Amino acid sequence: MMFLCTLLVGAAALTLMNAVFQTSREIAKIQGKSEESYPCGQWVVAAGMLCMGISLLLKDYAPESVCEMIAGFALGLELVGALTLAFRKFS
């Protein structure tokens, strides 16, 4: 059951990230910027979300300390990606 829930949350996250990517591309086109103005931050956030899903999936099978390390790494990735996007938007 946990695996199925993780797959559903992952599919929802990927769908939302795809919508964000497409919206960012359209905004960049309208502003006359290149389409790849902000790809790095978006991919880092997506990787963080994937790692968080993996840590949740491993919760019942791996030691708690391993799951917490993966979750901490995922949170760090998400934070770095969000900050990268924020700084590039305002610069």
PyMOL Python script that loads the backbone (N, CA, C, O; Angstrom):
from pymol import cmd

cmd.read_pdbstr("""\
ATOM      1  N   MET A   1       0.827  -1.202   0.000  1.00  0.00           N
ATOM      2  CA  MET A   1       0.000   0.000   0.000  1.00  0.00           C
ATOM      3  C   MET A   1       0.868   1.262   0.000  1.00  0.00           C
ATOM      4  O   MET A   1       0.574   2.238  -0.690  1.00  0.00           O
ATOM      5  N   MET A   2       1.957   1.214   0.801  1.00  0.00           N
ATOM      6  CA  MET A   2       2.856   2.376   0.852  1.00  0.00           C
ATOM      7  C   MET A   2       3.496   2.623  -0.510  1.00  0.00           C
ATOM      8  O   MET A   2       3.661   3.773  -0.917  1.00  0.00           O
ATOM      9  N   PHE A   3       3.857   1.557  -1.215  1.00  0.00           N
ATOM     10  CA  PHE A   3       4.461   1.682  -2.535  1.00  0.00           C
ATOM     11  C   PHE A   3       3.490   2.350  -3.505  1.00  0.00           C
ATOM     12  O   PHE A   3       3.887   3.220  -4.281  1.00  0.00           O
ATOM     13  N   LEU A   4       2.224   1.949  -3.466  1.00  0.00           N
ATOM     14  CA  LEU A   4       1.213   2.533  -4.336  1.00  0.00           C
ATOM     15  C   LEU A   4       1.010   4.019  -4.033  1.00  0.00           C
ATOM     16  O   LEU A   4       0.905   4.836  -4.948  1.00  0.00           O
ATOM     17  N   CYS A   5       0.955   4.359  -2.758  1.00  0.00           N
ATOM     18  CA  CYS A   5       0.805   5.773  -2.378  1.00  0.00           C
ATOM     19  C   CYS A   5       2.009   6.587  -2.829  1.00  0.00           C
ATOM     20  O   CYS A   5       1.860   7.718  -3.291  1.00  0.00           O
ATOM     21  N   THR A   6       3.209   6.011  -2.697  1.00  0.00           N
ATOM     22  CA  THR A   6       4.413   6.711  -3.137  1.00  0.00           C
ATOM     23  C   THR A   6       4.386   6.946  -4.641  1.00  0.00           C
ATOM     24  O   THR A   6       4.774   8.016  -5.110  1.00  0.00           O
ATOM     25  N   LEU A   7       3.931   5.956  -5.399  1.00  0.00           N
ATOM     26  CA  LEU A   7       3.818   6.118  -6.841  1.00  0.00           C
ATOM     27  C   LEU A   7       2.818   7.208  -7.210  1.00  0.00           C
ATOM     28  O   LEU A   7       3.069   7.999  -8.119  1.00  0.00           O
ATOM     29  N   LEU A   8       1.701   7.254  -6.518  1.00  0.00           N
ATOM     30  CA  LEU A   8       0.692   8.273  -6.800  1.00  0.00           C
ATOM     31  C   LEU A   8       1.204   9.676  -6.482  1.00  0.00           C
ATOM     32  O   LEU A   8       0.994  10.608  -7.258  1.00  0.00           O
ATOM     33  N   VAL A   9       1.877   9.825  -5.336  1.00  0.00           N
ATOM     34  CA  VAL A   9       2.430  11.129  -4.970  1.00  0.00           C
ATOM     35  C   VAL A   9       3.525  11.521  -5.955  1.00  0.00           C
ATOM     36  O   VAL A   9       3.622  12.686  -6.342  1.00  0.00           O
ATOM     37  N   GLY A  10       4.350  10.560  -6.365  1.00  0.00           N
ATOM     38  CA  GLY A  10       5.394  10.837  -7.350  1.00  0.00           C
ATOM     39  C   GLY A  10       4.820  11.268  -8.688  1.00  0.00           C
ATOM     40  O   GLY A  10       5.328  12.196  -9.315  1.00  0.00           O
ATOM     41  N   ALA A  11       3.770  10.602  -9.123  1.00  0.00           N
ATOM     42  CA  ALA A  11       3.132  10.978 -10.385  1.00  0.00           C
ATOM     43  C   ALA A  11       2.534  12.382 -10.302  1.00  0.00           C
ATOM     44  O   ALA A  11       2.620  13.155 -11.256  1.00  0.00           O
ATOM     45  N   ALA A  12       1.934  12.704  -9.171  1.00  0.00           N
ATOM     46  CA  ALA A  12       1.380  14.046  -8.991  1.00  0.00           C
ATOM     47  C   ALA A  12       2.490  15.095  -8.976  1.00  0.00           C
ATOM     48  O   ALA A  12       2.339  16.171  -9.555  1.00  0.00           O
ATOM     49  N   ALA A  13       3.601  14.783  -8.317  1.00  0.00           N
ATOM     50  CA  ALA A  13       4.722  15.726  -8.265  1.00  0.00           C
ATOM     51  C   ALA A  13       5.314  15.949  -9.649  1.00  0.00           C
ATOM     52  O   ALA A  13       5.620  17.083 -10.017  1.00  0.00           O
ATOM     53  N   LEU A  14       5.478  14.879 -10.418  1.00  0.00           N
ATOM     54  CA  LEU A  14       6.017  15.024 -11.774  1.00  0.00           C
ATOM     55  C   LEU A  14       5.075  15.821 -12.669  1.00  0.00           C
ATOM     56  O   LEU A  14       5.526  16.610 -13.500  1.00  0.00           O
ATOM     57  N   THR A  15       3.783  15.621 -12.505  1.00  0.00           N
ATOM     58  CA  THR A  15       2.814  16.384 -13.281  1.00  0.00           C
ATOM     59  C   THR A  15       2.892  17.871 -12.949  1.00  0.00           C
ATOM     60  O   THR A  15       2.859  18.713 -13.847  1.00  0.00           O
ATOM     61  N   LEU A  16       2.996  18.191 -11.675  1.00  0.00           N
ATOM     62  CA  LEU A  16       3.107  19.590 -11.268  1.00  0.00           C
ATOM     63  C   LEU A  16       4.418  20.210 -11.743  1.00  0.00           C
ATOM     64  O   LEU A  16       4.436  21.358 -12.187  1.00  0.00           O
ATOM     65  N   MET A  17       5.524  19.451 -11.652  1.00  0.00           N
ATOM     66  CA  MET A  17       6.810  19.975 -12.120  1.00  0.00           C
ATOM     67  C   MET A  17       6.779  20.217 -13.626  1.00  0.00           C
ATOM     68  O   MET A  17       7.352  21.196 -14.104  1.00  0.00           O
ATOM     69  N   ASN A  18       6.125  19.346 -14.372  1.00  0.00           N
ATOM     70  CA  ASN A  18       5.994  19.539 -15.809  1.00  0.00           C
ATOM     71  C   ASN A  18       5.226  20.825 -16.110  1.00  0.00           C
ATOM     72  O   ASN A  18       5.586  21.569 -17.022  1.00  0.00           O
ATOM     73  N   ALA A  19       4.178  21.080 -15.349  1.00  0.00           N
ATOM     74  CA  ALA A  19       3.414  22.310 -15.538  1.00  0.00           C
ATOM     75  C   ALA A  19       4.279  23.539 -15.234  1.00  0.00           C
ATOM     76  O   ALA A  19       4.191  24.553 -15.927  1.00  0.00           O
ATOM     77  N   VAL A  20       5.103  23.441 -14.207  1.00  0.00           N
ATOM     78  CA  VAL A  20       5.999  24.555 -13.863  1.00  0.00           C
ATOM     79  C   VAL A  20       7.009  24.773 -14.981  1.00  0.00           C
ATOM     80  O   VAL A  20       7.264  25.917 -15.359  1.00  0.00           O
ATOM     81  N   PHE A  21       7.595  23.696 -15.524  1.00  0.00           N
ATOM     82  CA  PHE A  21       8.564  23.818 -16.611  1.00  0.00           C
ATOM     83  C   PHE A  21       7.934  24.489 -17.824  1.00  0.00           C
ATOM     84  O   PHE A  21       8.524  25.401 -18.403  1.00  0.00           O
ATOM     85  N   GLN A  22       6.746  24.048 -18.211  1.00  0.00           N
ATOM     86  CA  GLN A  22       6.083  24.620 -19.382  1.00  0.00           C
ATOM     87  C   GLN A  22       5.735  26.085 -19.168  1.00  0.00           C
ATOM     88  O   GLN A  22       5.892  26.901 -20.076  1.00  0.00           O
ATOM     89  N   THR A  23       5.267  26.418 -17.982  1.00  0.00           N
ATOM     90  CA  THR A  23       4.934  27.801 -17.679  1.00  0.00           C
ATOM     91  C   THR A  23       6.180  28.681 -17.715  1.00  0.00           C
ATOM     92  O   THR A  23       6.145  29.796 -18.237  1.00  0.00           O
ATOM     93  N   SER A  24       7.275  28.177 -17.162  1.00  0.00           N
ATOM     94  CA  SER A  24       8.525  28.938 -17.180  1.00  0.00           C
ATOM     95  C   SER A  24       9.014  29.166 -18.602  1.00  0.00           C
ATOM     96  O   SER A  24       9.500  30.249 -18.925  1.00  0.00           O
ATOM     97  N   ARG A  25       8.890  28.163 -19.447  1.00  0.00           N
ATOM     98  CA  ARG A  25       9.293  28.321 -20.851  1.00  0.00           C
ATOM     99  C   ARG A  25       8.452  29.389 -21.552  1.00  0.00           C
ATOM    100  O   ARG A  25       8.982  30.223 -22.287  1.00  0.00           O
ATOM    101  N   GLU A  26       7.150  29.356 -21.322  1.00  0.00           N
ATOM    102  CA  GLU A  26       6.271  30.342 -21.959  1.00  0.00           C
ATOM    103  C   GLU A  26       6.584  31.758 -21.469  1.00  0.00           C
ATOM    104  O   GLU A  26       6.589  32.702 -22.259  1.00  0.00           O
ATOM    105  N   ILE A  27       6.844  31.903 -20.174  1.00  0.00           N
ATOM    106  CA  ILE A  27       7.187  33.222 -19.630  1.00  0.00           C
ATOM    107  C   ILE A  27       8.498  33.703 -20.234  1.00  0.00           C
ATOM    108  O   ILE A  27       8.628  34.873 -20.593  1.00  0.00           O
ATOM    109  N   ALA A  28       9.480  32.792 -20.347  1.00  0.00           N
ATOM    110  CA  ALA A  28      10.770  33.168 -20.944  1.00  0.00           C
ATOM    111  C   ALA A  28      10.595  33.590 -22.400  1.00  0.00           C
ATOM    112  O   ALA A  28      11.238  34.540 -22.847  1.00  0.00           O
ATOM    113  N   LYS A  29       9.733  32.896 -23.143  1.00  0.00           N
ATOM    114  CA  LYS A  29       9.484  33.273 -24.538  1.00  0.00           C
ATOM    115  C   LYS A  29       8.853  34.660 -24.628  1.00  0.00           C
ATOM    116  O   LYS A  29       9.239  35.472 -25.469  1.00  0.00           O
ATOM    117  N   ILE A  30       7.882  34.924 -23.757  1.00  0.00           N
ATOM    118  CA  ILE A  30       7.200  36.217 -23.773  1.00  0.00           C
ATOM    119  C   ILE A  30       8.169  37.339 -23.411  1.00  0.00           C
ATOM    120  O   ILE A  30       8.106  38.423 -23.991  1.00  0.00           O
ATOM    121  N   GLN A  31       9.072  37.083 -22.451  1.00  0.00           N
ATOM    122  CA  GLN A  31      10.035  38.094 -22.032  1.00  0.00           C
ATOM    123  C   GLN A  31      11.209  38.214 -22.996  1.00  0.00           C
ATOM    124  O   GLN A  31      12.038  39.114 -22.853  1.00  0.00           O
ATOM    125  N   GLY A  32      11.288  37.318 -23.975  1.00  0.00           N
ATOM    126  CA  GLY A  32      12.362  37.371 -24.950  1.00  0.00           C
ATOM    127  C   GLY A  32      13.660  36.755 -24.473  1.00  0.00           C
ATOM    128  O   GLY A  32      14.706  36.983 -25.081  1.00  0.00           O
ATOM    129  N   LYS A  33      13.623  35.979 -23.397  1.00  0.00           N
ATOM    130  CA  LYS A  33      14.822  35.323 -22.882  1.00  0.00           C
ATOM    131  C   LYS A  33      14.935  33.946 -23.528  1.00  0.00           C
ATOM    132  O   LYS A  33      13.992  33.452 -24.145  1.00  0.00           O
ATOM    133  N   SER A  34      16.103  33.343 -23.374  1.00  0.00           N
ATOM    134  CA  SER A  34      16.253  31.985 -23.896  1.00  0.00           C
ATOM    135  C   SER A  34      15.401  31.047 -23.054  1.00  0.00           C
ATOM    136  O   SER A  34      15.106  31.331 -21.893  1.00  0.00           O
ATOM    137  N   GLU A  35      15.011  29.932 -23.650  1.00  0.00           N
ATOM    138  CA  GLU A  35      14.123  28.993 -22.958  1.00  0.00           C
ATOM    139  C   GLU A  35      14.801  28.318 -21.786  1.00  0.00           C
ATOM    140  O   GLU A  35      14.123  27.809 -20.893  1.00  0.00           O
ATOM    141  N   GLU A  36      16.116  28.302 -21.768  1.00  0.00           N
ATOM    142  CA  GLU A  36      16.828  27.607 -20.706  1.00  0.00           C
ATOM    143  C   GLU A  36      17.382  28.584 -19.681  1.00  0.00           C
ATOM    144  O   GLU A  36      18.526  28.443 -19.250  1.00  0.00           O
ATOM    145  N   SER A  37      16.598  29.562 -19.289  1.00  0.00           N
ATOM    146  CA  SER A  37      17.052  30.547 -18.327  1.00  0.00           C
ATOM    147  C   SER A  37      17.153  29.977 -16.916  1.00  0.00           C
ATOM    148  O   SER A  37      18.062  30.347 -16.173  1.00  0.00           O
ATOM    149  N   TYR A  38      16.249  29.093 -16.535  1.00  0.00           N
ATOM    150  CA  TYR A  38      16.201  28.621 -15.159  1.00  0.00           C
ATOM    151  C   TYR A  38      16.143  27.093 -15.046  1.00  0.00           C
ATOM    152  O   TYR A  38      15.450  26.608 -14.151  1.00  0.00           O
ATOM    153  N   PRO A  39      16.814  26.307 -15.878  1.00  0.00           N
ATOM    154  CA  PRO A  39      16.603  24.873 -15.800  1.00  0.00           C
ATOM    155  C   PRO A  39      17.271  24.215 -14.605  1.00  0.00           C
ATOM    156  O   PRO A  39      16.764  23.219 -14.088  1.00  0.00           O
ATOM    157  N   CYS A  40      18.389  24.747 -14.161  1.00  0.00           N
ATOM    158  CA  CYS A  40      19.153  24.086 -13.114  1.00  0.00           C
ATOM    159  C   CYS A  40      18.354  23.975 -11.818  1.00  0.00           C
ATOM    160  O   CYS A  40      18.263  22.893 -11.240  1.00  0.00           O
ATOM    161  N   GLY A  41      17.785  25.067 -11.365  1.00  0.00           N
ATOM    162  CA  GLY A  41      17.026  25.053 -10.119  1.00  0.00           C
ATOM    163  C   GLY A  41      15.826  24.131 -10.176  1.00  0.00           C
ATOM    164  O   GLY A  41      15.505  23.455  -9.198  1.00  0.00           O
ATOM    165  N   GLN A  42      15.163  24.102 -11.321  1.00  0.00           N
ATOM    166  CA  GLN A  42      13.987  23.245 -11.449  1.00  0.00           C
ATOM    167  C   GLN A  42      14.374  21.781 -11.355  1.00  0.00           C
ATOM    168  O   GLN A  42      13.679  20.996 -10.710  1.00  0.00           O
ATOM    169  N   TRP A  43      15.477  21.403 -11.993  1.00  0.00           N
ATOM    170  CA  TRP A  43      15.897  20.001 -11.956  1.00  0.00           C
ATOM    171  C   TRP A  43      16.399  19.606 -10.576  1.00  0.00           C
ATOM    172  O   TRP A  43      16.224  18.460 -10.163  1.00  0.00           O
ATOM    173  N   VAL A  44      17.020  20.538  -9.853  1.00  0.00           N
ATOM    174  CA  VAL A  44      17.485  20.236  -8.503  1.00  0.00           C
ATOM    175  C   VAL A  44      16.289  20.017  -7.578  1.00  0.00           C
ATOM    176  O   VAL A  44      16.298  19.104  -6.752  1.00  0.00           O
ATOM    177  N   VAL A  45      15.272  20.847  -7.716  1.00  0.00           N
ATOM    178  CA  VAL A  45      14.054  20.664  -6.913  1.00  0.00           C
ATOM    179  C   VAL A  45      13.398  19.321  -7.254  1.00  0.00           C
ATOM    180  O   VAL A  45      12.960  18.603  -6.354  1.00  0.00           O
ATOM    181  N   ALA A  46      13.326  18.982  -8.528  1.00  0.00           N
ATOM    182  CA  ALA A  46      12.736  17.700  -8.931  1.00  0.00           C
ATOM    183  C   ALA A  46      13.540  16.527  -8.373  1.00  0.00           C
ATOM    184  O   ALA A  46      12.957  15.533  -7.940  1.00  0.00           O
ATOM    185  N   ALA A  47      14.866  16.628  -8.379  1.00  0.00           N
ATOM    186  CA  ALA A  47      15.703  15.565  -7.814  1.00  0.00           C
ATOM    187  C   ALA A  47      15.476  15.447  -6.314  1.00  0.00           C
ATOM    188  O   ALA A  47      15.461  14.342  -5.772  1.00  0.00           O
ATOM    189  N   GLY A  48      15.299  16.579  -5.640  1.00  0.00           N
ATOM    190  CA  GLY A  48      15.006  16.548  -4.208  1.00  0.00           C
ATOM    191  C   GLY A  48      13.680  15.867  -3.913  1.00  0.00           C
ATOM    192  O   GLY A  48      13.560  15.114  -2.946  1.00  0.00           O
ATOM    193  N   MET A  49      12.691  16.135  -4.746  1.00  0.00           N
ATOM    194  CA  MET A  49      11.385  15.491  -4.562  1.00  0.00           C
ATOM    195  C   MET A  49      11.496  13.981  -4.775  1.00  0.00           C
ATOM    196  O   MET A  49      10.880  13.199  -4.051  1.00  0.00           O
ATOM    197  N   LEU A  50      12.279  13.582  -5.763  1.00  0.00           N
ATOM    198  CA  LEU A  50      12.482  12.161  -6.019  1.00  0.00           C
ATOM    199  C   LEU A  50      13.190  11.484  -4.844  1.00  0.00           C
ATOM    200  O   LEU A  50      12.804  10.388  -4.435  1.00  0.00           O
ATOM    201  N   CYS A  51      14.215  12.128  -4.305  1.00  0.00           N
ATOM    202  CA  CYS A  51      14.923  11.563  -3.153  1.00  0.00           C
ATOM    203  C   CYS A  51      14.016  11.471  -1.930  1.00  0.00           C
ATOM    204  O   CYS A  51      14.106  10.514  -1.162  1.00  0.00           O
ATOM    205  N   MET A  52      13.158  12.444  -1.749  1.00  0.00           N
ATOM    206  CA  MET A  52      12.219  12.397  -0.622  1.00  0.00           C
ATOM    207  C   MET A  52      11.268  11.224  -0.780  1.00  0.00           C
ATOM    208  O   MET A  52      10.964  10.537   0.195  1.00  0.00           O
ATOM    209  N   GLY A  53      10.799  10.989  -1.989  1.00  0.00           N
ATOM    210  CA  GLY A  53       9.941   9.836  -2.240  1.00  0.00           C
ATOM    211  C   GLY A  53      10.658   8.524  -1.963  1.00  0.00           C
ATOM    212  O   GLY A  53      10.070   7.588  -1.420  1.00  0.00           O
ATOM    213  N   ILE A  54      11.927   8.459  -2.335  1.00  0.00           N
ATOM    214  CA  ILE A  54      12.717   7.247  -2.076  1.00  0.00           C
ATOM    215  C   ILE A  54      12.877   7.026  -0.577  1.00  0.00           C
ATOM    216  O   ILE A  54      12.783   5.894  -0.102  1.00  0.00           O
ATOM    217  N   SER A  55      13.119   8.106   0.172  1.00  0.00           N
ATOM    218  CA  SER A  55      13.259   7.948   1.628  1.00  0.00           C
ATOM    219  C   SER A  55      11.961   7.466   2.262  1.00  0.00           C
ATOM    220  O   SER A  55      11.985   6.676   3.205  1.00  0.00           O
ATOM    221  N   LEU A  56      10.833   7.937   1.747  1.00  0.00           N
ATOM    222  CA  LEU A  56       9.545   7.467   2.269  1.00  0.00           C
ATOM    223  C   LEU A  56       9.294   6.010   1.899  1.00  0.00           C
ATOM    224  O   LEU A  56       8.738   5.244   2.686  1.00  0.00           O
ATOM    225  N   LEU A  57       9.707   5.642   0.703  1.00  0.00           N
ATOM    226  CA  LEU A  57       9.530   4.262   0.257  1.00  0.00           C
ATOM    227  C   LEU A  57      10.378   3.298   1.071  1.00  0.00           C
ATOM    228  O   LEU A  57       9.944   2.180   1.347  1.00  0.00           O
ATOM    229  N   LEU A  58      11.576   3.711   1.458  1.00  0.00           N
ATOM    230  CA  LEU A  58      12.489   2.850   2.205  1.00  0.00           C
ATOM    231  C   LEU A  58      12.218   2.842   3.706  1.00  0.00           C
ATOM    232  O   LEU A  58      12.885   2.123   4.451  1.00  0.00           O
ATOM    233  N   LYS A  59      11.258   3.625   4.151  1.00  0.00           N
ATOM    234  CA  LYS A  59      10.992   3.783   5.586  1.00  0.00           C
ATOM    235  C   LYS A  59      10.790   2.444   6.308  1.00  0.00           C
ATOM    236  O   LYS A  59      11.265   2.271   7.431  1.00  0.00           O
ATOM    237  N   ASP A  60      10.099   1.510   5.678  1.00  0.00           N
ATOM    238  CA  ASP A  60       9.817   0.227   6.321  1.00  0.00           C
ATOM    239  C   ASP A  60      10.923  -0.803   6.113  1.00  0.00           C
ATOM    240  O   ASP A  60      10.928  -1.838   6.779  1.00  0.00           O
ATOM    241  N   TYR A  61      11.854  -0.542   5.206  1.00  0.00           N
ATOM    242  CA  TYR A  61      12.838  -1.550   4.829  1.00  0.00           C
ATOM    243  C   TYR A  61      14.266  -1.216   5.240  1.00  0.00           C
ATOM    244  O   TYR A  61      15.095  -2.119   5.352  1.00  0.00           O
ATOM    245  N   ALA A  62      14.569   0.038   5.464  1.00  0.00           N
ATOM    246  CA  ALA A  62      15.930   0.457   5.802  1.00  0.00           C
ATOM    247  C   ALA A  62      15.944   1.020   7.223  1.00  0.00           C
ATOM    248  O   ALA A  62      14.905   1.407   7.757  1.00  0.00           O
ATOM    249  N   PRO A  63      17.133   1.060   7.830  1.00  0.00           N
ATOM    250  CA  PRO A  63      17.218   1.667   9.170  1.00  0.00           C
ATOM    251  C   PRO A  63      16.771   3.122   9.155  1.00  0.00           C
ATOM    252  O   PRO A  63      16.887   3.815   8.144  1.00  0.00           O
ATOM    253  N   GLU A  64      16.265   3.560  10.281  1.00  0.00           N
ATOM    254  CA  GLU A  64      15.713   4.914  10.373  1.00  0.00           C
ATOM    255  C   GLU A  64      16.768   5.978  10.076  1.00  0.00           C
ATOM    256  O   GLU A  64      16.464   7.008   9.474  1.00  0.00           O
ATOM    257  N   SER A  65      18.011   5.727  10.500  1.00  0.00           N
ATOM    258  CA  SER A  65      19.066   6.717  10.270  1.00  0.00           C
ATOM    259  C   SER A  65      19.350   6.904   8.777  1.00  0.00           C
ATOM    260  O   SER A  65      19.640   8.016   8.335  1.00  0.00           O
ATOM    261  N   VAL A  66      19.266   5.820   8.002  1.00  0.00           N
ATOM    262  CA  VAL A  66      19.489   5.914   6.554  1.00  0.00           C
ATOM    263  C   VAL A  66      18.368   6.721   5.909  1.00  0.00           C
ATOM    264  O   VAL A  66      18.626   7.584   5.070  1.00  0.00           O
ATOM    265  N   CYS A  67      17.130   6.446   6.298  1.00  0.00           N
ATOM    266  CA  CYS A  67      15.993   7.188   5.745  1.00  0.00           C
ATOM    267  C   CYS A  67      16.077   8.667   6.095  1.00  0.00           C
ATOM    268  O   CYS A  67      15.746   9.523   5.274  1.00  0.00           O
ATOM    269  N   GLU A  68      16.522   8.970   7.321  1.00  0.00           N
ATOM    270  CA  GLU A  68      16.654  10.370   7.722  1.00  0.00           C
ATOM    271  C   GLU A  68      17.763  11.069   6.949  1.00  0.00           C
ATOM    272  O   GLU A  68      17.633  12.245   6.610  1.00  0.00           O
ATOM    273  N   MET A  69      18.861  10.354   6.665  1.00  0.00           N
ATOM    274  CA  MET A  69      19.938  10.957   5.873  1.00  0.00           C
ATOM    275  C   MET A  69      19.468  11.257   4.456  1.00  0.00           C
ATOM    276  O   MET A  69      19.772  12.319   3.913  1.00  0.00           O
ATOM    277  N   ILE A  70      18.731  10.331   3.856  1.00  0.00           N
ATOM    278  CA  ILE A  70      18.219  10.546   2.500  1.00  0.00           C
ATOM    279  C   ILE A  70      17.219  11.705   2.496  1.00  0.00           C
ATOM    280  O   ILE A  70      17.228  12.536   1.588  1.00  0.00           O
ATOM    281  N   ALA A  71      16.359  11.755   3.515  1.00  0.00           N
ATOM    282  CA  ALA A  71      15.382  12.836   3.608  1.00  0.00           C
ATOM    283  C   ALA A  71      16.081  14.185   3.808  1.00  0.00           C
ATOM    284  O   ALA A  71      15.658  15.187   3.232  1.00  0.00           O
ATOM    285  N   GLY A  72      17.134  14.218   4.610  1.00  0.00           N
ATOM    286  CA  GLY A  72      17.894  15.456   4.804  1.00  0.00           C
ATOM    287  C   GLY A  72      18.569  15.910   3.521  1.00  0.00           C
ATOM    288  O   GLY A  72      18.585  17.101   3.207  1.00  0.00           O
ATOM    289  N   PHE A  73      19.130  14.952   2.776  1.00  0.00           N
ATOM    290  CA  PHE A  73      19.742  15.263   1.489  1.00  0.00           C
ATOM    291  C   PHE A  73      18.690  15.826   0.529  1.00  0.00           C
ATOM    292  O   PHE A  73      18.942  16.793  -0.190  1.00  0.00           O
ATOM    293  N   ALA A  74      17.501  15.199   0.532  1.00  0.00           N
ATOM    294  CA  ALA A  74      16.417  15.652  -0.342  1.00  0.00           C
ATOM    295  C   ALA A  74      15.982  17.066   0.024  1.00  0.00           C
ATOM    296  O   ALA A  74      15.759  17.897  -0.856  1.00  0.00           O
ATOM    297  N   LEU A  75      15.861  17.334   1.301  1.00  0.00           N
ATOM    298  CA  LEU A  75      15.471  18.671   1.745  1.00  0.00           C
ATOM    299  C   LEU A  75      16.523  19.695   1.348  1.00  0.00           C
ATOM    300  O   LEU A  75      16.190  20.811   0.949  1.00  0.00           O
ATOM    301  N   GLY A  76      17.783  19.321   1.457  1.00  0.00           N
ATOM    302  CA  GLY A  76      18.861  20.216   1.027  1.00  0.00           C
ATOM    303  C   GLY A  76      18.794  20.515  -0.459  1.00  0.00           C
ATOM    304  O   GLY A  76      18.952  21.664  -0.873  1.00  0.00           O
ATOM    305  N   LEU A  77      18.558  19.477  -1.269  1.00  0.00           N
ATOM    306  CA  LEU A  77      18.427  19.679  -2.710  1.00  0.00           C
ATOM    307  C   LEU A  77      17.270  20.621  -3.036  1.00  0.00           C
ATOM    308  O   LEU A  77      17.407  21.526  -3.860  1.00  0.00           O
ATOM    309  N   GLU A  78      16.137  20.400  -2.386  1.00  0.00           N
ATOM    310  CA  GLU A  78      14.977  21.242  -2.637  1.00  0.00           C
ATOM    311  C   GLU A  78      15.255  22.694  -2.245  1.00  0.00           C
ATOM    312  O   GLU A  78      14.850  23.620  -2.948  1.00  0.00           O
ATOM    313  N   LEU A  79      15.946  22.890  -1.122  1.00  0.00           N
ATOM    314  CA  LEU A  79      16.262  24.240  -0.665  1.00  0.00           C
ATOM    315  C   LEU A  79      17.225  24.930  -1.625  1.00  0.00           C
ATOM    316  O   LEU A  79      17.025  26.094  -1.975  1.00  0.00           O
ATOM    317  N   VAL A  80      18.269  24.219  -2.054  1.00  0.00           N
ATOM    318  CA  VAL A  80      19.233  24.802  -2.993  1.00  0.00           C
ATOM    319  C   VAL A  80      18.551  25.145  -4.315  1.00  0.00           C
ATOM    320  O   VAL A  80      18.790  26.212  -4.881  1.00  0.00           O
ATOM    321  N   GLY A  81      17.709  24.246  -4.803  1.00  0.00           N
ATOM    322  CA  GLY A  81      16.994  24.518  -6.053  1.00  0.00           C
ATOM    323  C   GLY A  81      16.071  25.709  -5.945  1.00  0.00           C
ATOM    324  O   GLY A  81      16.002  26.535  -6.856  1.00  0.00           O
ATOM    325  N   ALA A  82      15.361  25.802  -4.837  1.00  0.00           N
ATOM    326  CA  ALA A  82      14.440  26.932  -4.642  1.00  0.00           C
ATOM    327  C   ALA A  82      15.205  28.247  -4.534  1.00  0.00           C
ATOM    328  O   ALA A  82      14.787  29.258  -5.099  1.00  0.00           O
ATOM    329  N   LEU A  83      16.320  28.238  -3.814  1.00  0.00           N
ATOM    330  CA  LEU A  83      17.120  29.457  -3.698  1.00  0.00           C
ATOM    331  C   LEU A  83      17.732  29.853  -5.037  1.00  0.00           C
ATOM    332  O   LEU A  83      17.803  31.037  -5.366  1.00  0.00           O
ATOM    333  N   THR A  84      18.170  28.869  -5.804  1.00  0.00           N
ATOM    334  CA  THR A  84      18.714  29.149  -7.140  1.00  0.00           C
ATOM    335  C   THR A  84      17.665  29.799  -8.012  1.00  0.00           C
ATOM    336  O   THR A  84      17.937  30.789  -8.691  1.00  0.00           O
ATOM    337  N   LEU A  85      16.471  29.247  -7.994  1.00  0.00           N
ATOM    338  CA  LEU A  85      15.384  29.848  -8.786  1.00  0.00           C
ATOM    339  C   LEU A  85      15.056  31.250  -8.314  1.00  0.00           C
ATOM    340  O   LEU A  85      14.846  32.146  -9.132  1.00  0.00           O
ATOM    341  N   ALA A  86      15.010  31.451  -7.009  1.00  0.00           N
ATOM    342  CA  ALA A  86      14.669  32.772  -6.469  1.00  0.00           C
ATOM    343  C   ALA A  86      15.723  33.806  -6.830  1.00  0.00           C
ATOM    344  O   ALA A  86      15.383  34.915  -7.243  1.00  0.00           O
ATOM    345  N   PHE A  87      17.007  33.460  -6.680  1.00  0.00           N
ATOM    346  CA  PHE A  87      18.059  34.417  -6.993  1.00  0.00           C
ATOM    347  C   PHE A  87      18.127  34.734  -8.483  1.00  0.00           C
ATOM    348  O   PHE A  87      18.412  35.872  -8.857  1.00  0.00           O
ATOM    349  N   ARG A  88      17.870  33.752  -9.336  1.00  0.00           N
ATOM    350  CA  ARG A  88      17.894  34.013 -10.768  1.00  0.00           C
ATOM    351  C   ARG A  88      16.693  34.845 -11.204  1.00  0.00           C
ATOM    352  O   ARG A  88      16.797  35.646 -12.133  1.00  0.00           O
ATOM    353  N   LYS A  89      15.564  34.662 -10.544  1.00  0.00           N
ATOM    354  CA  LYS A  89      14.378  35.442 -10.906  1.00  0.00           C
ATOM    355  C   LYS A  89      14.594  36.924 -10.567  1.00  0.00           C
ATOM    356  O   LYS A  89      14.180  37.804 -11.322  1.00  0.00           O
ATOM    357  N   PHE A  90      15.250  37.195  -9.421  1.00  0.00           N
ATOM    358  CA  PHE A  90      15.392  38.566  -8.975  1.00  0.00           C
ATOM    359  C   PHE A  90      16.644  39.246  -9.514  1.00  0.00           C
ATOM    360  O   PHE A  90      16.828  40.445  -9.302  1.00  0.00           O
ATOM    361  N   SER A  91      17.506  38.508 -10.204  1.00  0.00           N
ATOM    362  CA  SER A  91      18.724  39.146 -10.738  1.00  0.00           C
ATOM    363  C   SER A  91      18.550  39.534 -12.187  1.00  0.00           C
ATOM    364  O   SER A  91      19.470  40.080 -12.795  1.00  0.00           O
TER     365      SER A  91
END
""", "prot")
cmd.dss("prot")
cmd.show_as("cartoon", "prot")
cmd.util.cbc("prot")
cmd.orient("prot")
